[in-house]
Amino acid sequence: MQIQGTITGWVPDFYEMPTYNGEPSDFRLKLLVPDAADVVEELSDAYDEACAWYRDATGKKNFFDAPFEMNEDGSAVVRLTAKPVYGEFPLPVVDAELNPLARDLKLREGSLLIVAIKTTYIPRKSSKGGLRLCPKGIQVLKAVTLNGQDSGDFDVTTAFKKTKGFKQAAPNVQELATVGGDSDTDF
């Protein structure tokens, strides 16, 4: 499954091992998906199946929240999680022409991505059941501030196709709008 959306909230480093309070942690990313009715319907079905599997396997009826939230405007926030302990991180990140991005480039909130995801059930030994959305690879269509690398065993050439958008070799940087400093303060 692939999801296209804009990065929202805090943006982790895509290549350095994630940490929290100096300890290794999971890689987490939030995407704001516009017109998400179809995406949410597909994810809802997968979440319901995961919860039913957990309930049947364990007899427990406690579940983590779904990894997505529908907004009133028809958009949705989708939460992705990769667990380094399972070898899910780092993951490949490419530009619109499928070129791996340089390690020293940093993506920021507002970058437009296509993310190939794998739905993963929460294991039976967990205290609650549910669904986790694991990113397998990322294609950057619009980079607000850039960062990237390609590593791992995920084959980006079969998951993505060349498309219009951000190209690392030929950037098209646009100046942000600024307010003049010598304008009349009465207006």
TORGU-441397 format. One record per residue (C-alpha): y, x negated, z negated; residue in one letter; residue number from 1. Coordinates in Angstrom, 2 decimals. Layout:
BEGIN
<Y=Y, X=X, Z=Z, residuo=a, num=NUM>
...
END
This chain:
BEGIN
<Y=0.00, X=0.00, Z=0.00, residuo=m, num=1>
<Y=3.52, X=-1.19, Z=0.72, residuo=q, num=2>
<Y=6.73, X=-0.10, Z=-0.98, residuo=i, num=3>
<Y=10.23, X=-0.76, Z=0.33, residuo=q, num=4>
<Y=13.06, X=-0.79, Z=-2.18, residuo=g, num=5>
<Y=15.99, X=-2.59, Z=-3.75, residuo=t, num=6>
<Y=15.55, X=-4.85, Z=-6.75, residuo=i, num=7>
<Y=17.12, X=-3.26, Z=-9.82, residuo=t, num=8>
<Y=17.56, X=-4.50, Z=-13.36, residuo=g, num=9>
<Y=16.70, X=-8.01, Z=-14.49, residuo=w, num=10>
<Y=15.29, X=-10.26, Z=-11.74, residuo=v, num=11>
<Y=12.66, X=-12.81, Z=-12.82, residuo=p, num=12>
<Y=12.13, X=-16.17, Z=-11.13, residuo=d, num=13>
<Y=9.55, X=-15.68, Z=-8.39, residuo=f, num=14>
<Y=8.01, X=-19.14, Z=-8.79, residuo=y, num=15>
<Y=8.30, X=-20.44, Z=-12.33, residuo=e, num=16>
<Y=5.76, X=-19.18, Z=-14.85, residuo=m, num=17>
<Y=7.37, X=-16.22, Z=-16.67, residuo=p, num=18>
<Y=7.92, X=-16.66, Z=-20.39, residuo=t, num=19>
<Y=9.16, X=-14.59, Z=-23.31, residuo=y, num=20>
<Y=10.30, X=-16.39, Z=-26.46, residuo=n, num=21>
<Y=8.78, X=-19.57, Z=-25.06, residuo=g, num=22>
<Y=5.33, X=-18.02, Z=-24.55, residuo=e, num=23>
<Y=3.73, X=-17.17, Z=-21.17, residuo=p, num=24>
<Y=4.23, X=-13.54, Z=-20.18, residuo=s, num=25>
<Y=3.71, X=-11.16, Z=-17.26, residuo=d, num=26>
<Y=5.86, X=-11.16, Z=-14.11, residuo=f, num=27>
<Y=7.74, X=-7.86, Z=-14.00, residuo=r, num=28>
<Y=9.94, X=-6.44, Z=-11.25, residuo=l, num=29>
<Y=11.61, X=-3.04, Z=-10.76, residuo=k, num=30>
<Y=12.31, X=-1.55, Z=-7.34, residuo=l, num=31>
<Y=14.65, X=1.36, Z=-6.64, residuo=l, num=32>
<Y=13.01, X=3.33, Z=-3.82, residuo=v, num=33>
<Y=15.25, X=5.85, Z=-2.00, residuo=p, num=34>
<Y=13.71, X=9.12, Z=-0.74, residuo=d, num=35>
<Y=10.62, X=8.42, Z=-2.79, residuo=a, num=36>
<Y=8.83, X=11.79, Z=-2.70, residuo=a, num=37>
<Y=5.92, X=10.53, Z=-0.58, residuo=d, num=38>
<Y=5.61, X=7.27, Z=-2.55, residuo=v, num=39>
<Y=5.69, X=9.10, Z=-5.89, residuo=v, num=40>
<Y=3.08, X=11.61, Z=-4.67, residuo=e, num=41>
<Y=0.71, X=8.79, Z=-3.67, residuo=e, num=42>
<Y=1.33, X=6.89, Z=-6.92, residuo=l, num=43>
<Y=0.90, X=10.09, Z=-8.98, residuo=s, num=44>
<Y=-2.51, X=10.67, Z=-7.43, residuo=d, num=45>
<Y=-3.53, X=7.06, Z=-8.18, residuo=a, num=46>
<Y=-2.22, X=7.36, Z=-11.76, residuo=y, num=47>
<Y=-4.15, X=10.60, Z=-12.34, residuo=d, num=48>
<Y=-7.35, X=8.99, Z=-11.00, residuo=e, num=49>
<Y=-6.85, X=5.95, Z=-13.27, residuo=a, num=50>
<Y=-6.33, X=8.15, Z=-16.34, residuo=c, num=51>
<Y=-9.39, X=10.27, Z=-15.49, residuo=a, num=52>
<Y=-11.50, X=7.11, Z=-15.06, residuo=w, num=53>
<Y=-10.30, X=5.75, Z=-18.42, residuo=y, num=54>
<Y=-10.95, X=9.07, Z=-20.19, residuo=r, num=55>
<Y=-14.47, X=9.29, Z=-18.70, residuo=d, num=56>
<Y=-15.27, X=5.63, Z=-19.47, residuo=a, num=57>
<Y=-13.98, X=5.55, Z=-23.05, residuo=t, num=58>
<Y=-13.57, X=9.12, Z=-24.26, residuo=g, num=59>
<Y=-9.98, X=8.26, Z=-25.26, residuo=k, num=60>
<Y=-7.03, X=10.40, Z=-24.19, residuo=k, num=61>
<Y=-4.16, X=7.95, Z=-24.78, residuo=n, num=62>
<Y=-2.38, X=6.67, Z=-21.68, residuo=f, num=63>
<Y=0.47, X=4.30, Z=-20.87, residuo=f, num=64>
<Y=3.42, X=5.85, Z=-19.06, residuo=d, num=65>
<Y=3.14, X=5.97, Z=-15.27, residuo=a, num=66>
<Y=4.60, X=2.84, Z=-13.59, residuo=p, num=67>
<Y=7.22, X=4.91, Z=-11.79, residuo=f, num=68>
<Y=10.00, X=7.35, Z=-12.65, residuo=e, num=69>
<Y=11.44, X=9.94, Z=-10.28, residuo=m, num=70>
<Y=15.24, X=10.33, Z=-10.40, residuo=n, num=71>
<Y=17.17, X=13.56, Z=-9.83, residuo=e, num=72>
<Y=18.60, X=12.24, Z=-6.53, residuo=d, num=73>
<Y=15.11, X=11.88, Z=-5.00, residuo=g, num=74>
<Y=14.88, X=8.14, Z=-5.57, residuo=s, num=75>
<Y=12.37, X=6.49, Z=-7.90, residuo=a, num=76>
<Y=12.16, X=3.33, Z=-9.98, residuo=v, num=77>
<Y=8.79, X=1.63, Z=-9.46, residuo=v, num=78>
<Y=7.63, X=-1.01, Z=-11.98, residuo=r, num=79>
<Y=5.46, X=-3.85, Z=-10.68, residuo=l, num=80>
<Y=3.52, X=-6.25, Z=-12.93, residuo=t, num=81>
<Y=1.59, X=-9.41, Z=-12.05, residuo=a, num=82>
<Y=-0.49, X=-11.07, Z=-14.77, residuo=k, num=83>
<Y=-0.64, X=-14.89, Z=-14.50, residuo=p, num=84>
<Y=-3.73, X=-14.85, Z=-16.77, residuo=v, num=85>
<Y=-5.58, X=-13.01, Z=-13.95, residuo=y, num=86>
<Y=-4.28, X=-15.43, Z=-11.27, residuo=g, num=87>
<Y=-1.87, X=-12.83, Z=-9.84, residuo=e, num=88>
<Y=1.16, X=-15.12, Z=-10.09, residuo=f, num=89>
<Y=2.80, X=-16.88, Z=-8.26, residuo=p, num=90>
<Y=2.78, X=-14.70, Z=-5.16, residuo=l, num=91>
<Y=3.96, X=-15.33, Z=-1.58, residuo=p, num=92>
<Y=7.56, X=-14.50, Z=-0.68, residuo=v, num=93>
<Y=8.67, X=-14.56, Z=2.96, residuo=v, num=94>
<Y=11.76, X=-13.71, Z=4.98, residuo=d, num=95>
<Y=11.99, X=-11.17, Z=7.83, residuo=a, num=96>
<Y=10.37, X=-13.63, Z=10.27, residuo=e, num=97>
<Y=7.49, X=-14.38, Z=7.86, residuo=l, num=98>
<Y=8.83, X=-17.84, Z=6.99, residuo=n, num=99>
<Y=8.19, X=-18.85, Z=3.37, residuo=p, num=100>
<Y=11.40, X=-19.09, Z=1.38, residuo=l, num=101>
<Y=12.50, X=-22.33, Z=-0.26, residuo=a, num=102>
<Y=11.77, X=-22.69, Z=-3.98, residuo=r, num=103>
<Y=15.44, X=-23.25, Z=-4.85, residuo=d, num=104>
<Y=16.61, X=-19.90, Z=-3.47, residuo=l, num=105>
<Y=17.25, X=-17.12, Z=-6.01, residuo=k, num=106>
<Y=17.02, X=-13.38, Z=-5.35, residuo=l, num=107>
<Y=19.30, X=-11.08, Z=-7.32, residuo=r, num=108>
<Y=19.68, X=-7.37, Z=-8.00, residuo=e, num=109>
<Y=20.40, X=-5.50, Z=-4.78, residuo=g, num=110>
<Y=18.03, X=-7.53, Z=-2.57, residuo=s, num=111>
<Y=15.99, X=-5.30, Z=-0.25, residuo=l, num=112>
<Y=12.23, X=-5.98, Z=-0.27, residuo=l, num=113>
<Y=8.95, X=-4.76, Z=1.13, residuo=i, num=114>
<Y=6.26, X=-5.36, Z=-1.48, residuo=v, num=115>
<Y=2.55, X=-5.18, Z=-0.75, residuo=a, num=116>
<Y=0.94, X=-3.79, Z=-3.90, residuo=i, num=117>
<Y=-2.54, X=-3.24, Z=-5.27, residuo=k, num=118>
<Y=-3.16, X=-0.41, Z=-7.72, residuo=t, num=119>
<Y=-5.10, X=-1.67, Z=-10.75, residuo=t, num=120>
<Y=-6.67, X=0.42, Z=-13.50, residuo=y, num=121>
<Y=-5.97, X=-0.57, Z=-17.10, residuo=i, num=122>
<Y=-9.27, X=-2.03, Z=-18.45, residuo=p, num=123>
<Y=-11.56, X=-0.01, Z=-20.77, residuo=r, num=124>
<Y=-11.04, X=-2.43, Z=-23.67, residuo=k, num=125>
<Y=-7.32, X=-1.58, Z=-23.78, residuo=s, num=126>
<Y=-6.03, X=0.81, Z=-26.46, residuo=s, num=127>
<Y=-4.58, X=3.07, Z=-23.74, residuo=k, num=128>
<Y=-5.48, X=3.80, Z=-20.14, residuo=g, num=129>
<Y=-3.36, X=4.10, Z=-17.04, residuo=g, num=130>
<Y=-2.32, X=2.34, Z=-13.87, residuo=l, num=131>
<Y=-0.65, X=-0.98, Z=-13.12, residuo=r, num=132>
<Y=0.99, X=-1.79, Z=-9.79, residuo=l, num=133>
<Y=0.29, X=-5.43, Z=-8.95, residuo=c, num=134>
<Y=2.50, X=-7.12, Z=-6.32, residuo=p, num=135>
<Y=0.44, X=-9.17, Z=-3.83, residuo=k, num=136>
<Y=3.27, X=-10.42, Z=-1.59, residuo=g, num=137>
<Y=6.97, X=-9.86, Z=-0.90, residuo=i, num=138>
<Y=9.00, X=-9.74, Z=2.32, residuo=q, num=139>
<Y=12.78, X=-10.07, Z=1.92, residuo=v, num=140>
<Y=14.76, X=-7.84, Z=4.31, residuo=l, num=141>
<Y=18.19, X=-8.31, Z=2.70, residuo=k, num=142>
<Y=19.00, X=-11.11, Z=0.28, residuo=a, num=143>
<Y=21.97, X=-10.69, Z=-2.02, residuo=v, num=144>
<Y=21.43, X=-14.17, Z=-3.46, residuo=t, num=145>
<Y=18.44, X=-16.07, Z=-2.18, residuo=l, num=146>
<Y=15.27, X=-17.67, Z=-3.61, residuo=n, num=147>
<Y=11.76, X=-17.94, Z=-2.30, residuo=g, num=148>
<Y=8.38, X=-19.64, Z=-1.82, residuo=q, num=149>
<Y=4.94, X=-18.82, Z=-0.44, residuo=d, num=150>
<Y=1.88, X=-19.70, Z=-2.51, residuo=s, num=151>
<Y=-1.48, X=-18.20, Z=-3.34, residuo=g, num=152>
<Y=-4.34, X=-16.86, Z=-1.23, residuo=d, num=153>
<Y=-2.57, X=-13.74, Z=0.07, residuo=f, num=154>
<Y=-2.37, X=-13.75, Z=3.91, residuo=d, num=155>
<Y=1.19, X=-12.71, Z=4.75, residuo=v, num=156>
<Y=0.50, X=-12.68, Z=8.51, residuo=t, num=157>
<Y=-1.80, X=-9.66, Z=8.18, residuo=t, num=158>
<Y=0.19, X=-7.79, Z=5.52, residuo=a, num=159>
<Y=3.65, X=-7.97, Z=7.12, residuo=f, num=160>
<Y=5.11, X=-8.00, Z=10.61, residuo=k, num=161>
<Y=8.28, X=-9.58, Z=11.97, residuo=k, num=162>
<Y=11.24, X=-7.26, Z=11.60, residuo=t, num=163>
<Y=15.02, X=-7.18, Z=11.68, residuo=k, num=164>
<Y=16.66, X=-8.50, Z=8.53, residuo=g, num=165>
<Y=17.40, X=-11.62, Z=6.53, residuo=f, num=166>
<Y=16.50, X=-14.91, Z=8.25, residuo=k, num=167>
<Y=16.54, X=-18.09, Z=6.19, residuo=q, num=168>
<Y=17.10, X=-20.27, Z=9.29, residuo=a, num=169>
<Y=20.09, X=-18.21, Z=10.52, residuo=a, num=170>
<Y=22.00, X=-16.72, Z=7.57, residuo=p, num=171>
<Y=24.68, X=-14.13, Z=8.22, residuo=n, num=172>
<Y=26.71, X=-14.38, Z=5.02, residuo=v, num=173>
<Y=29.34, X=-11.71, Z=4.56, residuo=q, num=174>
<Y=32.29, X=-12.16, Z=2.18, residuo=e, num=175>
<Y=32.50, X=-9.69, Z=-0.70, residuo=l, num=176>
<Y=35.60, X=-7.49, Z=-0.83, residuo=a, num=177>
<Y=38.26, X=-8.84, Z=-3.20, residuo=t, num=178>
<Y=41.38, X=-7.33, Z=-4.71, residuo=v, num=179>
<Y=44.58, X=-9.27, Z=-4.01, residuo=g, num=180>
<Y=46.11, X=-10.93, Z=-7.06, residuo=g, num=181>
<Y=49.78, X=-10.45, Z=-6.07, residuo=d, num=182>
<Y=49.74, X=-6.69, Z=-5.43, residuo=s, num=183>
<Y=52.20, X=-4.35, Z=-7.13, residuo=d, num=184>
<Y=50.72, X=-3.21, Z=-10.45, residuo=t, num=185>
<Y=52.47, X=0.21, Z=-10.22, residuo=d, num=186>
<Y=50.16, X=1.34, Z=-7.42, residuo=f, num=187>
END
